[in-house]
Amino acid sequence: MSAAAKAAGVQSPLSEFWRRFRRKRIPLVAGGAILLIILAAVFAPWIAPFDPAAPDYENVLAGPSLLHLAGTDVFGRDIFSRIIWGGRVSLSVGFVSVFLGGFAGVALGLVSGFFGGWVDTAAMRFCDVLLAFPGILLAIAVVAVLGPGISNVIYAIAVFSMPVFARLVRGSTLGLKQTVYVQASRSIGVRRFPLVMRHILPGTLPGVIVYLSLRVGTSILTAAALSFIGLGAQPPSAEWGAMLADGRSYLGVADHLTLFPGIAIFVTVLAFNLLGDGLRDALDQKLRT
């Protein structure tokens, strides 16, 4: 930002966004919770009190205690340590799958909205085909073709995330390419690629950022669901959905096996949804007006 703008008291877009976002206490708390979850996953080797895969047959199905804060499972493994390590898997699936789907969807939406014509028609009909299937069923179909495993779950979630990003960006592109500054750039001979990257793509980013934050929570939930039915993380991997699947046979006997992984999924998904609502309120021009 220039010195004249600072002297006039004009705020940069980033500082203006932060000023509006910090007024929302609940999204701010949700963002802090997400940061703590990410830090716990990153520093899991130093935070987790036990090896998540080490069995202890003298403490099988032990309830929560000072030694094992969330109890132990059927093999005596510490559930609290497995939840911390499982955050690595769940967050990795959520972030990587959404960014892959978002990148492909943004590119498809930009091309579709900018060029129009048969390109737009073909791209949107492709998205319609993908959107015709419920997301979880499409993910199950992709994993059934590729085989179970975390990497294939990432591809499956990316596939059903892509059409929503494409439609979102296409709608923004259709409006932005009619603006005066874009028309002026085209009239003076600016090439298509620089025009899209410099003038149209930045205008689509607020909506994309909001949807990214919301989609991460959905992706974590979908990955947990796929692991729960045996198509995601495979034993002995510490993943929240797989931990729920392992504990369902002991409901009524050792409820902590499903209680604590369920709380981890609930808190994480809720935090991402609340953060997304706060980002939408801070970035949406219509809501601010």
Sequence and secondary structure as in RCSB ss.txt:
>XXXX:A:sequence
MSAAAKAAGVQSPLSEFWRRFRRKRIPLVAGGAILLIILAAVFAPWIAPFDPAAPDYENVLAGPSLLHLAGTDVF
GRDIFSRIIWGGRVSLSVGFVSVFLGGFAGVALGLVSGFFGGWVDTAAMRFCDVLLAFPGILLAIAVVAVLGPGI
SNVIYAIAVFSMPVFARLVRGSTLGLKQTVYVQASRSIGVRRFPLVMRHILPGTLPGVIVYLSLRVGTSILTAAA
LSFIGLGAQPPSAEWGAMLADGRSYLGVADHLTLFPGIAIFVTVLAFNLLGDGLRDALDQKLRT
>XXXX:A:secstr
  HHHHHTT   HHHHHHHHHTT HHHHHHHHHHHHHHHHHHTHHHH SS TT   TTSTT    SSSTT B TT
  BHHHHHHHHHHHHHHHHHHHHHHHHHHHHHHHHHHHHH HHHHHHHHHHHHHHHTS HHHHHHHHHHHH SSH
HHHHHHHHHHHHHHHHHHHHHHHHHHTTSHHHHHHHHTT  HHHHIIIIIHHHHHHHHHHHHHHHHHHHHHHHHH
HHHTTSSS TT   HHHHHHHHGGGTTT THHHHHHHHHHHHHHHHHHHHHHHHHHHH HHHH 
